[in-house]
Amino acid sequence: MKRYLKLLGVFAKYSLMSVLEYRINFVAGVTVELGWMLIKLFYVAIVYKAGVSIGILTPDHILLFIGTYVLMTGIYMLYYNNFTSLPGMVQRGDLDLYLVKPVSLQFYVSMRHLDFPMFLTNVVAGTVMIVIGWRLAGLPVGAVQIGGFLFFLVCGCLLTYSLFLLPYLISFWTVSVGGIGDITAALWDFNNMPSMIYGKWMQRIGTFILPVFVITNFPGLFVMGELSVGMAVWGIAAPVLFFVISRMLWKKALRNYSSASS
């Protein structure tokens, strides 16, 4: 673990050096992301203007959930481009260059480049929204609440990585996966509002089959005291389960890989 954390630090260092080589690129990236952030803030404005509660959720609670979504988006975008570049690496045989590295190929390929402009913008904005929503909703602030919130955020990070890596592994078997990015983006956007706005069947699918709601809903539900013991257990088990599935499928996909020289 210490070795991989050190290697991740090296990736972060060189990714930051690369983006700051031409600082206008860094500024442009942050500016573009701020534009998208304004669009996301329209959701918040509409919620507060309507002043409508959804079940037990007031507009302040919804702000907390949206903030969690924005924060998790920043963390996901940190390594997202590595996922989208995987199909091209498979088609061109670029994986040949990484197979000989004395580290986990999955780790190397999925974490070699980190996108800091998108990460910083979303994480800062999401954190501010979480703090404001938490305070306005009058939710308790204690070691248990903060610790539980952070714990389920970490679980959500692992689940995000595992769940959204799976579609891109199809590239090991098919020639083109052009629509994968659009599908995963649409799936991720289901998280921009609390799961309670959807019908029961959609909530069940998004919680147990394609558990995107586990990623951004469970931290807020825990703080509100609305996360049952059974759902809390699932919030811990789902990331582990999908990580094991993604790891097994990665190994199977790698066995199916034909290098450029074969």
N, C-alpha and C positions, 0 to 999 in steps of 0.2 A: 504494500500500500504506500509506504514512504517513497519508494522508487517512482510509482506512477503519479503521486502528488508532485514530486519534483519535476517529472516530465511535463505535467500539466502546466506547471509554472513556467517552464521553458516555452511551451506553446503560446502561453499568454504573453510572455515577453516579446517574442518575435512577431506575434500577430499585432500587438500594439505598436511595435517599431515599424511594421509594414504600413499600417494605416496612417501613422504620423510622419511617414517619409514625405508625403505631400499633404500638408495639414489641411489644405482646402478640401481634400477628400473626406477627412474626418468631420470637418464643419458641415460639409454638404450632407453627409450621412446623418448627422444629428438633426440638421434642418428638415430633411425629408421625414425623418421619424417623428419630429415634432408636429409636422403636418398631419400625419396619421393619428397622432395623439389628440389633436384638436377634434378630429372626426369621432374618436372614441369618447371624448368629453361631451359630445352632443347627446350621447345616451344618458349621461348623468344629468345634463340640463333638462332633457325631456322628462326624466323620472321625477325630478324635483318640481318642474312646472306642473306636471299632472297631479302630483301629490297623492297618488294612489298607492295604497299598500297591497302587497300580494301575499295573502295569508298572514303569516306572522312577520313578514318582512316590510319594514317601513323604508322610505327612500334612503334613510341613513344606513340601514342594513345593506340595501342594494349597492350603495356606494362602496361599502366594505368589500362586497363580492366582486364588483367591477375592478376595484383596486387590486384585489388578489389576482384576477385575470390578467391585468396589465403587467403586474410584477412577474407572473409566471411566463407571460409572453416574452419579456425581456430575457429571462433565463433560457427559454427555448430557442430564441433567435440567436443566442450566443454561439450555438453550434449547428444551427439549422442548415446553413450552407454546405456543411459537410455531408448531410443527408442527400441534398439535392444534387451534389456532384458525384455521388456514388454510382448512379447508372452510367454516366459517361466514363468513369474509371473502369467499369466492367467492360463496356463496349470497346474501348480503345486498348484494353490490356494494361492500363496504368497500374493496376494492383500488383503487377510483377515487381515493381520497384519497392513495394512495401512488404511483400511476403518474406523477404530475407531479413527484415528488421528484427532484432532480438527482444521485441515487446509484443504484447497482444495486438494483433492486426485490427481487431474491432475497435479497440481503444484508439489506436493510432489514426485510423481512417476517420473515425467519428469526432475526434477532438483536436485534429492537427491545426485547424484554423478557427479562431474565435473572433466574432464580430462585436467589437466593443461599442461602436456608435449606437447600434440598436439596443444593446444590453443596457447601457448606462441610462439612456433616455427613458426606457420603459420601467426599469427598476426604481429610479428616482421618483418618477410620476406615480407609479403604483404604490410605493411606500407612503408617499404623501396622502394619497387617497385612502389607504388603509387606516392611517393614523386619524385622519379627519372623520371618516365614517365610524370608526371604533369609538371615538370620543363623543360624537353627536348622538350615537345610538345609546350612549350611557352603559355600555357593556363593561363588566368588571375588568380591571387591569391588575393582574397578579402573576406570580411566578408560574402557577399552574396554567392559566389562560395563555400567557405569552409562550411558555414552553410547549404547550400542546399545539398552538398555532404554528410555531416554527417546525415542530416535529412533522405535522401533516403537510407543511410546505415541502420539506425534504422528501417525504414519501411521494408527493406530487411530482417533484423533479425527476425521481427515478422512474415513475410511471410514464411521464411524458417522454423521456428518452426511449424507454422500452417499447411503448405503444406506437410511437410515430416512426420508429426505425423499421418496424415490421413491413409496412407497404413498400419501402424502397428496396427491400431484399428480393422483391419480385424480379428486379432487374437481372438477377443471376440466371433466370429462366426465360425471360422474354427479351425481344430485340428493342422494343420501345416502351417506355413507361411515362409518356408525356403527360398523361392525365393525373398521375399520382399526386403531384404537387397541388393541383386544384382540389382534389378530393380531401387531402389531409388539411389544407387550409380551411375548407368549408367545415370539416369536422372540428377543428380547433375553435372556430368562431362560435360554435354552440356554447362555448364557455363564457362568452362575453356578458351573459346575464345569468342570474340564479336558475338552477334547474327547475324550481317550483313554477316557472312560467309555462312549462311544457306539460303535456298530458301525462297520465300515470305510466302508460306504456313507453312513451319516449323517455321518461325518467328512469324506468327499469333498464331499458336498453343502454342508456348513457351511463348507468351506474354499474351494471353487472356484465354486459356483453362487450360494449366498447366504452370502457369506464372513463370517459373524458370528464364527467361531472365530479368524479373523485378528486381530480387534480385541483380544481379551484373552489369547489363547494365545501369540502370537508373541513378545511381550516376555519372558515367562517362559522360553520354549523357547530364546531367544537366550542368556539368562544361564546356562542349564543346558548350553549347548553342543550342544543337540539340534536346532537349526534348520539344515537343509541349505541349501546355496547356492541351489538352485532355489526352495525355499520362501521364502528371504529375498528373492529377486527378486520373487516373487509378493506378498510382504508389502509391497513398495514399489509394485509395478505396480497392484495391486487398488485402493488408494485413488485413484490417478490415473485409472484406467479408470472407476470408478463415479462420480467427480466429473464427468468429462466427460459420462457418460451422464445424470447428474442435471441438469447444466447444459443439455444439448441438449433433454431432455424438459421442463425448465422453460420454455425459450423456445417450444417447440411448444405447451405448455399455455397459455402467455400469449396466443398467437395465437388460441387457442380461447375465450378469456375474453370474455364479454359483459358490459359494464359496466351499472350500474343505470340509466343514462340511455339505453342503446341499445335 
